[in-house]
């Protein structure tokens, strides 16, 4: 399936800003699940200072604001061919070893609420079914509701609530899988839905290294494994590692953010 994606993030400030730097992970990479046909990132009100590949294999652009600007716009767009491999990325190894994805982070540190979830059966022939059961248990306990939490909400804090978003579901799943000793990681990306073309934000899901299969994806929020409607952008141990955009700025200006995202066939 060929997906057409257009993603614009615009920061507006109440007064001129002399310094701001954004770490931008908005360039999908070709893999066994997707082929990037065309892609470009355009900056208005700033420039790309440098680009590099981070320790997870993500493409990162460092974007600075033009001194004195009051608007910084980051536009990413292109076409990606995707495949339906029922969520199986396979035995793909990057710079980070598997044991790195078994370690908790501040965002994924499990507490009593996550520890109360059903443990994963780590027997080779039971892992996949058990992980799908874990995904269903998380969604049943914490139904999806847009805007329920913030980007700073940890997995344990979200699990103690009544509703959550895809970031919460992915981080909780990652945390719970690691409790059973399995390597697990967070994935950010795009999802084309049947209901709408325009979206308010990017999507998030999780991947676990399953015996005999390698990395397998689990979208807790939608109760399924990623198919051809999904486009991967970045991976990491938690949402911060794989955040599409994160940054800092100097000064007392008030900031407003507008995101426009369209994913269609």
Secondary structure, DSSP 8 states (H G I E B T S, - for coil): -EEEEEEEEEEEEEEEESEEEEEE-------SSEEEEEEEEEEESEEEEEEEE-TTS-EEEEEEE-TTEEEEEEEEEEEEEE---TTEEES---SS-GGGGGS--TTT---HHHHTS-----STTTHHHHHHHHHHHHHHHSEE-TTSS-TT--HHHHHTSSEE-HHHHHHHHHHHHHHTT--EEEEEEEE--SS-SEESS-EEEEEEEETTTEEEEEBGGGTB---TTEEEEEEESSTTTT-SEEEEEESS--EEEEEEEEEE-
